[in-house]
Amino acid sequence: MATKMNLAGQVFNGIEFISFSHLDGNKARIWNCKCYCGKVFTGHQYNVRAGKIKSCGCLRKVKNKENAQKLRKWINTDPEIHKIWTLIKNRCCNKNSKAYKYYGGRGIIICDTWKNNFDEFYNWIRANLGERPDKTYTLDRVDNNSNYEPGNLRWASKSTQAQNSRNTKLNEEKVKEIRESKLSVVKLAKKYNVARSTIYEVINNKAWR
């Protein structure tokens, strides 16, 4: 149970405690609070003091409004496709992104037409790939070593993406070595850092035909 104390008049992160309201089902102290925007609301004593509650909800509304304004710049306003477009630009162009080293850091770019124009990106996706099959599908590059550009994107399932990722660890020279090698499947998988199933697929011409 939260410590019983008189917090009336105290301000934390722009939120003022006005008066004690009640104890909730867990005996936590709930206060009447005044947001910096002027609205009065009830808040958990600990969460307000710890900064877990930063407003009456107005900050979230402002953020949603800002996102909506970003979309209004474009004719097409599909939030899911816009999010994908933003993530792609971030991983290809933002050096501070954790994903940058796997994309922009190794030379993967988003073509200028798409980079500077969401509508162009959206229209190409709709015209060439159609609707996203379902939420388990993501936008994937057909050639994992090439760019985000027309002709190199598809809606892919998780299994397809996993296969695509494994194949990037191999190339024609390594595939030839695998097929000519006398090593066991286990040793080949370890040597080339791929799954045993991938080695089987290469040997049996089910992959890299």
mmCIF file of the C-alpha atoms, coordinates in Angstrom:
data_MODEL
# 
_entry.id   MODEL 
# 
loop_
_atom_site.group_PDB 
_atom_site.id 
_atom_site.type_symbol 
_atom_site.label_atom_id 
_atom_site.label_alt_id 
_atom_site.label_comp_id 
_atom_site.label_asym_id 
_atom_site.label_entity_id 
_atom_site.label_seq_id 
_atom_site.pdbx_PDB_ins_code 
_atom_site.Cartn_x 
_atom_site.Cartn_y 
_atom_site.Cartn_z 
_atom_site.occupancy 
_atom_site.B_iso_or_equiv 
_atom_site.pdbx_formal_charge 
_atom_site.auth_seq_id 
_atom_site.auth_comp_id 
_atom_site.auth_asym_id 
_atom_site.auth_atom_id 
_atom_site.pdbx_PDB_model_num 
ATOM 1   C CA . MET A 1 1   ? 0.000  0.000   0.000   1.00 0.00 ? 1   MET A CA 1 
ATOM 2   C CA . ALA A 1 2   ? 1.277  3.460   -0.908  1.00 0.00 ? 2   ALA A CA 1 
ATOM 3   C CA . THR A 1 3   ? 2.581  5.568   1.989   1.00 0.00 ? 3   THR A CA 1 
ATOM 4   C CA . LYS A 1 4   ? -0.097 7.757   3.527   1.00 0.00 ? 4   LYS A CA 1 
ATOM 5   C CA . MET A 1 5   ? 1.063  11.338  3.185   1.00 0.00 ? 5   MET A CA 1 
ATOM 6   C CA . ASN A 1 6   ? -0.388 14.711  2.377   1.00 0.00 ? 6   ASN A CA 1 
ATOM 7   C CA . LEU A 1 7   ? 0.678  15.558  -1.171  1.00 0.00 ? 7   LEU A CA 1 
ATOM 8   C CA . ALA A 1 8   ? -1.915 18.284  -1.754  1.00 0.00 ? 8   ALA A CA 1 
ATOM 9   C CA . GLY A 1 9   ? -0.348 21.207  -3.595  1.00 0.00 ? 9   GLY A CA 1 
ATOM 10  C CA . GLN A 1 10  ? 2.782  19.297  -4.601  1.00 0.00 ? 10  GLN A CA 1 
ATOM 11  C CA . VAL A 1 11  ? 3.702  19.155  -8.296  1.00 0.00 ? 11  VAL A CA 1 
ATOM 12  C CA . PHE A 1 12  ? 5.452  16.304  -10.073 1.00 0.00 ? 12  PHE A CA 1 
ATOM 13  C CA . ASN A 1 13  ? 6.334  16.516  -13.784 1.00 0.00 ? 13  ASN A CA 1 
ATOM 14  C CA . GLY A 1 14  ? 3.778  19.275  -14.295 1.00 0.00 ? 14  GLY A CA 1 
ATOM 15  C CA . ILE A 1 15  ? 0.985  17.373  -12.495 1.00 0.00 ? 15  ILE A CA 1 
ATOM 16  C CA . GLU A 1 16  ? -0.397 18.860  -9.260  1.00 0.00 ? 16  GLU A CA 1 
ATOM 17  C CA . PHE A 1 17  ? -1.917 16.784  -6.475  1.00 0.00 ? 17  PHE A CA 1 
ATOM 18  C CA . ILE A 1 18  ? -5.189 18.467  -5.462  1.00 0.00 ? 18  ILE A CA 1 
ATOM 19  C CA . SER A 1 19  ? -6.845 16.132  -2.951  1.00 0.00 ? 19  SER A CA 1 
ATOM 20  C CA . PHE A 1 20  ? -6.968 12.486  -1.930  1.00 0.00 ? 20  PHE A CA 1 
ATOM 21  C CA . SER A 1 21  ? -9.734 10.591  -3.750  1.00 0.00 ? 21  SER A CA 1 
ATOM 22  C CA . HIS A 1 22  ? -9.859 6.945   -2.617  1.00 0.00 ? 22  HIS A CA 1 
ATOM 23  C CA . LEU A 1 23  ? -8.076 3.626   -2.213  1.00 0.00 ? 23  LEU A CA 1 
ATOM 24  C CA . ASP A 1 24  ? -8.326 1.278   -5.174  1.00 0.00 ? 24  ASP A CA 1 
ATOM 25  C CA . GLY A 1 25  ? -8.826 -2.508  -4.981  1.00 0.00 ? 25  GLY A CA 1 
ATOM 26  C CA . ASN A 1 26  ? -5.136 -2.974  -4.187  1.00 0.00 ? 26  ASN A CA 1 
ATOM 27  C CA . LYS A 1 27  ? -5.229 -0.361  -1.390  1.00 0.00 ? 27  LYS A CA 1 
ATOM 28  C CA . ALA A 1 28  ? -3.227 2.019   -3.578  1.00 0.00 ? 28  ALA A CA 1 
ATOM 29  C CA . ARG A 1 29  ? -3.905 5.725   -3.012  1.00 0.00 ? 29  ARG A CA 1 
ATOM 30  C CA . ILE A 1 30  ? -5.688 7.507   -5.847  1.00 0.00 ? 30  ILE A CA 1 
ATOM 31  C CA . TRP A 1 31  ? -5.586 11.312  -6.000  1.00 0.00 ? 31  TRP A CA 1 
ATOM 32  C CA . ASN A 1 32  ? -7.464 14.048  -7.762  1.00 0.00 ? 32  ASN A CA 1 
ATOM 33  C CA . CYS A 1 33  ? -4.772 15.644  -9.926  1.00 0.00 ? 33  CYS A CA 1 
ATOM 34  C CA . LYS A 1 34  ? -4.535 18.676  -12.135 1.00 0.00 ? 34  LYS A CA 1 
ATOM 35  C CA . CYS A 1 35  ? -2.745 18.288  -15.456 1.00 0.00 ? 35  CYS A CA 1 
ATOM 36  C CA . TYR A 1 36  ? -0.513 21.060  -16.784 1.00 0.00 ? 36  TYR A CA 1 
ATOM 37  C CA . CYS A 1 37  ? -3.161 21.561  -19.465 1.00 0.00 ? 37  CYS A CA 1 
ATOM 38  C CA . GLY A 1 38  ? -5.659 22.450  -16.719 1.00 0.00 ? 38  GLY A CA 1 
ATOM 39  C CA . LYS A 1 39  ? -7.799 19.306  -16.800 1.00 0.00 ? 39  LYS A CA 1 
ATOM 40  C CA . VAL A 1 40  ? -8.556 17.523  -13.490 1.00 0.00 ? 40  VAL A CA 1 
ATOM 41  C CA . PHE A 1 41  ? -8.250 13.732  -13.448 1.00 0.00 ? 41  PHE A CA 1 
ATOM 42  C CA . THR A 1 42  ? -7.601 10.892  -10.998 1.00 0.00 ? 42  THR A CA 1 
ATOM 43  C CA . GLY A 1 43  ? -4.183 9.300   -10.844 1.00 0.00 ? 43  GLY A CA 1 
ATOM 44  C CA . HIS A 1 44  ? -2.287 6.629   -8.931  1.00 0.00 ? 44  HIS A CA 1 
ATOM 45  C CA . GLN A 1 45  ? -0.081 8.327   -6.314  1.00 0.00 ? 45  GLN A CA 1 
ATOM 46  C CA . TYR A 1 46  ? 3.017  6.258   -7.065  1.00 0.00 ? 46  TYR A CA 1 
ATOM 47  C CA . ASN A 1 47  ? 2.692  6.476   -10.842 1.00 0.00 ? 47  ASN A CA 1 
ATOM 48  C CA . VAL A 1 48  ? 2.330  10.263  -10.764 1.00 0.00 ? 48  VAL A CA 1 
ATOM 49  C CA . ARG A 1 49  ? 5.316  10.732  -8.450  1.00 0.00 ? 49  ARG A CA 1 
ATOM 50  C CA . ALA A 1 50  ? 7.443  8.278   -10.466 1.00 0.00 ? 50  ALA A CA 1 
ATOM 51  C CA . GLY A 1 51  ? 6.662  10.044  -13.744 1.00 0.00 ? 51  GLY A CA 1 
ATOM 52  C CA . LYS A 1 52  ? 4.811  7.068   -15.200 1.00 0.00 ? 52  LYS A CA 1 
ATOM 53  C CA . ILE A 1 53  ? 1.777  9.301   -15.657 1.00 0.00 ? 53  ILE A CA 1 
ATOM 54  C CA . LYS A 1 54  ? 2.852  12.377  -17.596 1.00 0.00 ? 54  LYS A CA 1 
ATOM 55  C CA . SER A 1 55  ? -0.520 13.966  -18.353 1.00 0.00 ? 55  SER A CA 1 
ATOM 56  C CA . CYS A 1 56  ? -4.281 13.488  -18.225 1.00 0.00 ? 56  CYS A CA 1 
ATOM 57  C CA . GLY A 1 57  ? -3.981 11.878  -21.654 1.00 0.00 ? 57  GLY A CA 1 
ATOM 58  C CA . CYS A 1 58  ? -3.530 15.080  -23.605 1.00 0.00 ? 58  CYS A CA 1 
ATOM 59  C CA . LEU A 1 59  ? 0.074  14.229  -24.564 1.00 0.00 ? 59  LEU A CA 1 
ATOM 60  C CA . ARG A 1 60  ? -1.093 11.040  -26.260 1.00 0.00 ? 60  ARG A CA 1 
ATOM 61  C CA . LYS A 1 61  ? -3.721 12.997  -28.158 1.00 0.00 ? 61  LYS A CA 1 
ATOM 62  C CA . VAL A 1 62  ? -1.074 15.500  -29.261 1.00 0.00 ? 62  VAL A CA 1 
ATOM 63  C CA . LYS A 1 63  ? 1.193  12.678  -30.481 1.00 0.00 ? 63  LYS A CA 1 
ATOM 64  C CA . ASN A 1 64  ? -1.662 11.096  -32.432 1.00 0.00 ? 64  ASN A CA 1 
ATOM 65  C CA . LYS A 1 65  ? -2.463 14.490  -33.913 1.00 0.00 ? 65  LYS A CA 1 
ATOM 66  C CA . GLU A 1 66  ? 1.173  15.009  -34.943 1.00 0.00 ? 66  GLU A CA 1 
ATOM 67  C CA . ASN A 1 67  ? 1.231  11.606  -36.641 1.00 0.00 ? 67  ASN A CA 1 
ATOM 68  C CA . ALA A 1 68  ? -2.000 12.451  -38.437 1.00 0.00 ? 68  ALA A CA 1 
ATOM 69  C CA . GLN A 1 69  ? -0.516 15.747  -39.613 1.00 0.00 ? 69  GLN A CA 1 
ATOM 70  C CA . LYS A 1 70  ? 2.502  13.903  -41.016 1.00 0.00 ? 70  LYS A CA 1 
ATOM 71  C CA . LEU A 1 71  ? 0.166  11.702  -43.026 1.00 0.00 ? 71  LEU A CA 1 
ATOM 72  C CA . ARG A 1 72  ? -1.849 14.672  -44.276 1.00 0.00 ? 72  ARG A CA 1 
ATOM 73  C CA . LYS A 1 73  ? 1.201  15.729  -46.254 1.00 0.00 ? 73  LYS A CA 1 
ATOM 74  C CA . TRP A 1 74  ? 0.414  12.858  -48.612 1.00 0.00 ? 74  TRP A CA 1 
ATOM 75  C CA . ILE A 1 75  ? -2.672 11.994  -50.645 1.00 0.00 ? 75  ILE A CA 1 
ATOM 76  C CA . ASN A 1 76  ? -2.653 8.417   -49.369 1.00 0.00 ? 76  ASN A CA 1 
ATOM 77  C CA . THR A 1 77  ? -3.078 8.047   -45.612 1.00 0.00 ? 77  THR A CA 1 
ATOM 78  C CA . ASP A 1 78  ? -2.739 4.329   -44.905 1.00 0.00 ? 78  ASP A CA 1 
ATOM 79  C CA . PRO A 1 79  ? -1.078 4.284   -41.427 1.00 0.00 ? 79  PRO A CA 1 
ATOM 80  C CA . GLU A 1 80  ? 0.282  0.720   -41.757 1.00 0.00 ? 80  GLU A CA 1 
ATOM 81  C CA . ILE A 1 81  ? 2.032  1.356   -45.080 1.00 0.00 ? 81  ILE A CA 1 
ATOM 82  C CA . HIS A 1 82  ? 3.230  4.745   -43.823 1.00 0.00 ? 82  HIS A CA 1 
ATOM 83  C CA . LYS A 1 83  ? 4.795  3.039   -40.780 1.00 0.00 ? 83  LYS A CA 1 
ATOM 84  C CA . ILE A 1 84  ? 6.564  0.525   -43.028 1.00 0.00 ? 84  ILE A CA 1 
ATOM 85  C CA . TRP A 1 85  ? 7.855  3.357   -45.230 1.00 0.00 ? 85  TRP A CA 1 
ATOM 86  C CA . THR A 1 86  ? 9.137  5.247   -42.181 1.00 0.00 ? 86  THR A CA 1 
ATOM 87  C CA . LEU A 1 87  ? 10.914 2.174   -40.789 1.00 0.00 ? 87  LEU A CA 1 
ATOM 88  C CA . ILE A 1 88  ? 12.577 1.470   -44.136 1.00 0.00 ? 88  ILE A CA 1 
ATOM 89  C CA . LYS A 1 89  ? 13.865 5.041   -44.410 1.00 0.00 ? 89  LYS A CA 1 
ATOM 90  C CA . ASN A 1 90  ? 15.092 4.897   -40.833 1.00 0.00 ? 90  ASN A CA 1 
ATOM 91  C CA . ARG A 1 91  ? 17.058 1.658   -41.220 1.00 0.00 ? 91  ARG A CA 1 
ATOM 92  C CA . CYS A 1 92  ? 18.578 2.816   -44.524 1.00 0.00 ? 92  CYS A CA 1 
ATOM 93  C CA . CYS A 1 93  ? 19.295 6.471   -43.751 1.00 0.00 ? 93  CYS A CA 1 
ATOM 94  C CA . ASN A 1 94  ? 19.497 7.001   -39.984 1.00 0.00 ? 94  ASN A CA 1 
ATOM 95  C CA . LYS A 1 95  ? 22.970 6.124   -38.691 1.00 0.00 ? 95  LYS A CA 1 
ATOM 96  C CA . ASN A 1 96  ? 21.640 6.259   -35.118 1.00 0.00 ? 96  ASN A CA 1 
ATOM 97  C CA . SER A 1 97  ? 19.168 3.451   -35.819 1.00 0.00 ? 97  SER A CA 1 
ATOM 98  C CA . LYS A 1 98  ? 20.073 0.089   -34.279 1.00 0.00 ? 98  LYS A CA 1 
ATOM 99  C CA . ALA A 1 99  ? 19.157 -1.560  -37.574 1.00 0.00 ? 99  ALA A CA 1 
ATOM 100 C CA . TYR A 1 100 ? 21.298 0.783   -39.705 1.00 0.00 ? 100 TYR A CA 1 
ATOM 101 C CA . LYS A 1 101 ? 24.364 -1.492  -39.659 1.00 0.00 ? 101 LYS A CA 1 
ATOM 102 C CA . TYR A 1 102 ? 22.323 -4.267  -41.288 1.00 0.00 ? 102 TYR A CA 1 
ATOM 103 C CA . TYR A 1 103 ? 20.927 -2.004  -44.009 1.00 0.00 ? 103 TYR A CA 1 
ATOM 104 C CA . GLY A 1 104 ? 22.388 1.440   -44.749 1.00 0.00 ? 104 GLY A CA 1 
ATOM 105 C CA . GLY A 1 105 ? 25.633 0.350   -43.111 1.00 0.00 ? 105 GLY A CA 1 
ATOM 106 C CA . ARG A 1 106 ? 26.125 -2.357  -45.715 1.00 0.00 ? 106 ARG A CA 1 
ATOM 107 C CA . GLY A 1 107 ? 24.993 -0.259  -48.646 1.00 0.00 ? 107 GLY A CA 1 
ATOM 108 C CA . ILE A 1 108 ? 21.263 -1.034  -48.744 1.00 0.00 ? 108 ILE A CA 1 
ATOM 109 C CA . ILE A 1 109 ? 19.301 2.076   -49.752 1.00 0.00 ? 109 ILE A CA 1 
ATOM 110 C CA . ILE A 1 110 ? 15.730 3.106   -50.482 1.00 0.00 ? 110 ILE A CA 1 
ATOM 111 C CA . CYS A 1 111 ? 15.465 4.520   -53.993 1.00 0.00 ? 111 CYS A CA 1 
ATOM 112 C CA . ASP A 1 112 ? 15.201 8.323   -54.201 1.00 0.00 ? 112 ASP A CA 1 
ATOM 113 C CA . THR A 1 113 ? 11.694 8.249   -55.694 1.00 0.00 ? 113 THR A CA 1 
ATOM 114 C CA . TRP A 1 114 ? 10.338 6.391   -52.674 1.00 0.00 ? 114 TRP A CA 1 
ATOM 115 C CA . LYS A 1 115 ? 12.602 8.028   -50.126 1.00 0.00 ? 115 LYS A CA 1 
ATOM 116 C CA . ASN A 1 116 ? 11.221 11.463  -50.900 1.00 0.00 ? 116 ASN A CA 1 
ATOM 117 C CA . ASN A 1 117 ? 7.630  10.571  -51.725 1.00 0.00 ? 117 ASN A CA 1 
ATOM 118 C CA . PHE A 1 118 ? 5.360  8.310   -49.688 1.00 0.00 ? 118 PHE A CA 1 
ATOM 119 C CA . ASP A 1 119 ? 2.629  8.473   -52.339 1.00 0.00 ? 119 ASP A CA 1 
ATOM 120 C CA . GLU A 1 120 ? 4.974  6.950   -54.938 1.00 0.00 ? 120 GLU A CA 1 
ATOM 121 C CA . PHE A 1 121 ? 5.877  4.152   -52.519 1.00 0.00 ? 121 PHE A CA 1 
ATOM 122 C CA . TYR A 1 122 ? 2.245  3.522   -51.577 1.00 0.00 ? 122 TYR A CA 1 
ATOM 123 C CA . ASN A 1 123 ? 1.008  3.515   -55.177 1.00 0.00 ? 123 ASN A CA 1 
ATOM 124 C CA . TRP A 1 124 ? 3.688  1.048   -56.296 1.00 0.00 ? 124 TRP A CA 1 
ATOM 125 C CA . ILE A 1 125 ? 2.880  -1.318  -53.431 1.00 0.00 ? 125 ILE A CA 1 
ATOM 126 C CA . ARG A 1 126 ? -0.837 -1.248  -54.165 1.00 0.00 ? 126 ARG A CA 1 
ATOM 127 C CA . ALA A 1 127 ? -0.414 -1.583  -57.956 1.00 0.00 ? 127 ALA A CA 1 
ATOM 128 C CA . ASN A 1 128 ? 2.199  -4.338  -57.873 1.00 0.00 ? 128 ASN A CA 1 
ATOM 129 C CA . LEU A 1 129 ? 1.799  -6.210  -54.593 1.00 0.00 ? 129 LEU A CA 1 
ATOM 130 C CA . GLY A 1 130 ? -1.815 -5.558  -53.680 1.00 0.00 ? 130 GLY A CA 1 
ATOM 131 C CA . GLU A 1 131 ? -3.232 -5.752  -50.185 1.00 0.00 ? 131 GLU A CA 1 
ATOM 132 C CA . ARG A 1 132 ? -1.166 -7.225  -47.376 1.00 0.00 ? 132 ARG A CA 1 
ATOM 133 C CA . PRO A 1 133 ? -2.397 -10.861 -47.091 1.00 0.00 ? 133 PRO A CA 1 
ATOM 134 C CA . ASP A 1 134 ? -2.604 -10.634 -43.299 1.00 0.00 ? 134 ASP A CA 1 
ATOM 135 C CA . LYS A 1 135 ? -0.671 -9.160  -40.386 1.00 0.00 ? 135 LYS A CA 1 
ATOM 136 C CA . THR A 1 136 ? 1.804  -12.053 -40.285 1.00 0.00 ? 136 THR A CA 1 
ATOM 137 C CA . TYR A 1 137 ? 3.184  -10.932 -43.655 1.00 0.00 ? 137 TYR A CA 1 
ATOM 138 C CA . THR A 1 138 ? 5.803  -8.213  -43.874 1.00 0.00 ? 138 THR A CA 1 
ATOM 139 C CA . LEU A 1 139 ? 7.411  -6.324  -46.723 1.00 0.00 ? 139 LEU A CA 1 
ATOM 140 C CA . ASP A 1 140 ? 10.507 -8.206  -47.800 1.00 0.00 ? 140 ASP A CA 1 
ATOM 141 C CA . ARG A 1 141 ? 13.243 -7.713  -50.387 1.00 0.00 ? 141 ARG A CA 1 
ATOM 142 C CA . VAL A 1 142 ? 13.363 -10.509 -52.969 1.00 0.00 ? 142 VAL A CA 1 
ATOM 143 C CA . ASP A 1 143 ? 17.149 -10.119 -53.210 1.00 0.00 ? 143 ASP A CA 1 
ATOM 144 C CA . ASN A 1 144 ? 18.319 -9.518  -49.666 1.00 0.00 ? 144 ASN A CA 1 
ATOM 145 C CA . ASN A 1 145 ? 21.522 -7.907  -50.934 1.00 0.00 ? 145 ASN A CA 1 
ATOM 146 C CA . SER A 1 146 ? 19.729 -5.361  -53.110 1.00 0.00 ? 146 SER A CA 1 
ATOM 147 C CA . ASN A 1 147 ? 17.830 -2.177  -52.370 1.00 0.00 ? 147 ASN A CA 1 
ATOM 148 C CA . TYR A 1 148 ? 14.312 -1.123  -51.531 1.00 0.00 ? 148 TYR A CA 1 
ATOM 149 C CA . GLU A 1 149 ? 13.319 -0.346  -55.082 1.00 0.00 ? 149 GLU A CA 1 
ATOM 150 C CA . PRO A 1 150 ? 10.685 -1.270  -57.702 1.00 0.00 ? 150 PRO A CA 1 
ATOM 151 C CA . GLY A 1 151 ? 10.807 -4.943  -58.579 1.00 0.00 ? 151 GLY A CA 1 
ATOM 152 C CA . ASN A 1 152 ? 12.617 -6.050  -55.429 1.00 0.00 ? 152 ASN A CA 1 
ATOM 153 C CA . LEU A 1 153 ? 9.779  -6.107  -52.901 1.00 0.00 ? 153 LEU A CA 1 
ATOM 154 C CA . ARG A 1 154 ? 7.102  -8.639  -51.995 1.00 0.00 ? 154 ARG A CA 1 
ATOM 155 C CA . TRP A 1 155 ? 4.730  -9.509  -49.187 1.00 0.00 ? 155 TRP A CA 1 
ATOM 156 C CA . ALA A 1 156 ? 6.459  -12.431 -47.465 1.00 0.00 ? 156 ALA A CA 1 
ATOM 157 C CA . SER A 1 157 ? 5.534  -14.854 -44.707 1.00 0.00 ? 157 SER A CA 1 
ATOM 158 C CA . LYS A 1 158 ? 7.913  -15.458 -41.789 1.00 0.00 ? 158 LYS A CA 1 
ATOM 159 C CA . SER A 1 159 ? 9.077  -18.757 -43.275 1.00 0.00 ? 159 SER A CA 1 
ATOM 160 C CA . THR A 1 160 ? 9.873  -17.108 -46.617 1.00 0.00 ? 160 THR A CA 1 
ATOM 161 C CA . GLN A 1 161 ? 11.841 -14.364 -44.905 1.00 0.00 ? 161 GLN A CA 1 
ATOM 162 C CA . ALA A 1 162 ? 13.757 -16.906 -42.836 1.00 0.00 ? 162 ALA A CA 1 
ATOM 163 C CA . GLN A 1 163 ? 14.709 -18.793 -46.000 1.00 0.00 ? 163 GLN A CA 1 
ATOM 164 C CA . ASN A 1 164 ? 15.737 -15.528 -47.652 1.00 0.00 ? 164 ASN A CA 1 
ATOM 165 C CA . SER A 1 165 ? 17.916 -14.661 -44.667 1.00 0.00 ? 165 SER A CA 1 
ATOM 166 C CA . ARG A 1 166 ? 19.630 -18.072 -44.692 1.00 0.00 ? 166 ARG A CA 1 
ATOM 167 C CA . ASN A 1 167 ? 20.376 -17.857 -48.386 1.00 0.00 ? 167 ASN A CA 1 
ATOM 168 C CA . THR A 1 168 ? 22.245 -14.568 -47.937 1.00 0.00 ? 168 THR A CA 1 
ATOM 169 C CA . LYS A 1 169 ? 24.901 -16.442 -45.962 1.00 0.00 ? 169 LYS A CA 1 
ATOM 170 C CA . LEU A 1 170 ? 25.670 -18.455 -49.070 1.00 0.00 ? 170 LEU A CA 1 
ATOM 171 C CA . ASN A 1 171 ? 26.759 -17.593 -52.588 1.00 0.00 ? 171 ASN A CA 1 
ATOM 172 C CA . GLU A 1 172 ? 27.409 -19.583 -55.747 1.00 0.00 ? 172 GLU A CA 1 
ATOM 173 C CA . GLU A 1 173 ? 31.017 -20.278 -54.775 1.00 0.00 ? 173 GLU A CA 1 
ATOM 174 C CA . LYS A 1 174 ? 30.043 -21.603 -51.328 1.00 0.00 ? 174 LYS A CA 1 
ATOM 175 C CA . VAL A 1 175 ? 27.207 -23.665 -52.782 1.00 0.00 ? 175 VAL A CA 1 
ATOM 176 C CA . LYS A 1 176 ? 29.641 -25.293 -55.205 1.00 0.00 ? 176 LYS A CA 1 
ATOM 177 C CA . GLU A 1 177 ? 32.027 -26.043 -52.315 1.00 0.00 ? 177 GLU A CA 1 
ATOM 178 C CA . ILE A 1 178 ? 29.195 -27.637 -50.335 1.00 0.00 ? 178 ILE A CA 1 
ATOM 179 C CA . ARG A 1 179 ? 28.129 -29.880 -53.205 1.00 0.00 ? 179 ARG A CA 1 
ATOM 180 C CA . GLU A 1 180 ? 31.700 -30.996 -53.864 1.00 0.00 ? 180 GLU A CA 1 
ATOM 181 C CA . SER A 1 181 ? 32.652 -31.391 -50.195 1.00 0.00 ? 181 SER A CA 1 
ATOM 182 C CA . LYS A 1 182 ? 33.169 -34.756 -48.505 1.00 0.00 ? 182 LYS A CA 1 
ATOM 183 C CA . LEU A 1 183 ? 32.372 -33.290 -45.074 1.00 0.00 ? 183 LEU A CA 1 
ATOM 184 C CA . SER A 1 184 ? 29.301 -34.392 -43.148 1.00 0.00 ? 184 SER A CA 1 
ATOM 185 C CA . VAL A 1 185 ? 26.139 -32.289 -43.144 1.00 0.00 ? 185 VAL A CA 1 
ATOM 186 C CA . VAL A 1 186 ? 26.765 -31.408 -39.497 1.00 0.00 ? 186 VAL A CA 1 
ATOM 187 C CA . LYS A 1 187 ? 30.275 -30.124 -40.216 1.00 0.00 ? 187 LYS A CA 1 
ATOM 188 C CA . LEU A 1 188 ? 29.135 -28.219 -43.310 1.00 0.00 ? 188 LEU A CA 1 
ATOM 189 C CA . ALA A 1 189 ? 26.327 -26.533 -41.377 1.00 0.00 ? 189 ALA A CA 1 
ATOM 190 C CA . LYS A 1 190 ? 28.814 -25.425 -38.741 1.00 0.00 ? 190 LYS A CA 1 
ATOM 191 C CA . LYS A 1 191 ? 31.383 -24.312 -41.314 1.00 0.00 ? 191 LYS A CA 1 
ATOM 192 C CA . TYR A 1 192 ? 28.951 -22.120 -43.273 1.00 0.00 ? 192 TYR A CA 1 
ATOM 193 C CA . ASN A 1 193 ? 26.884 -21.062 -40.249 1.00 0.00 ? 193 ASN A CA 1 
ATOM 194 C CA . VAL A 1 194 ? 23.565 -22.299 -41.623 1.00 0.00 ? 194 VAL A CA 1 
ATOM 195 C CA . ALA A 1 195 ? 20.996 -24.875 -40.519 1.00 0.00 ? 195 ALA A CA 1 
ATOM 196 C CA . ARG A 1 196 ? 21.467 -28.525 -41.428 1.00 0.00 ? 196 ARG A CA 1 
ATOM 197 C CA . SER A 1 197 ? 18.207 -28.343 -43.377 1.00 0.00 ? 197 SER A CA 1 
ATOM 198 C CA . THR A 1 198 ? 19.778 -25.649 -45.590 1.00 0.00 ? 198 THR A CA 1 
ATOM 199 C CA . ILE A 1 199 ? 22.739 -27.924 -46.349 1.00 0.00 ? 199 ILE A CA 1 
ATOM 200 C CA . TYR A 1 200 ? 20.341 -30.741 -47.263 1.00 0.00 ? 200 TYR A CA 1 
ATOM 201 C CA . GLU A 1 201 ? 18.400 -28.393 -49.557 1.00 0.00 ? 201 GLU A CA 1 
ATOM 202 C CA . VAL A 1 202 ? 21.604 -27.268 -51.311 1.00 0.00 ? 202 VAL A CA 1 
ATOM 203 C CA . ILE A 1 203 ? 22.916 -30.830 -51.750 1.00 0.00 ? 203 ILE A CA 1 
ATOM 204 C CA . ASN A 1 204 ? 19.562 -32.039 -53.064 1.00 0.00 ? 204 ASN A CA 1 
ATOM 205 C CA . ASN A 1 205 ? 19.149 -29.029 -55.403 1.00 0.00 ? 205 ASN A CA 1 
ATOM 206 C CA . LYS A 1 206 ? 16.073 -27.777 -53.571 1.00 0.00 ? 206 LYS A CA 1 
ATOM 207 C CA . ALA A 1 207 ? 17.875 -24.495 -52.972 1.00 0.00 ? 207 ALA A CA 1 
ATOM 208 C CA . TRP A 1 208 ? 20.371 -22.716 -55.239 1.00 0.00 ? 208 TRP A CA 1 
ATOM 209 C CA . ARG A 1 209 ? 19.344 -24.753 -58.220 1.00 0.00 ? 209 ARG A CA 1 
# 
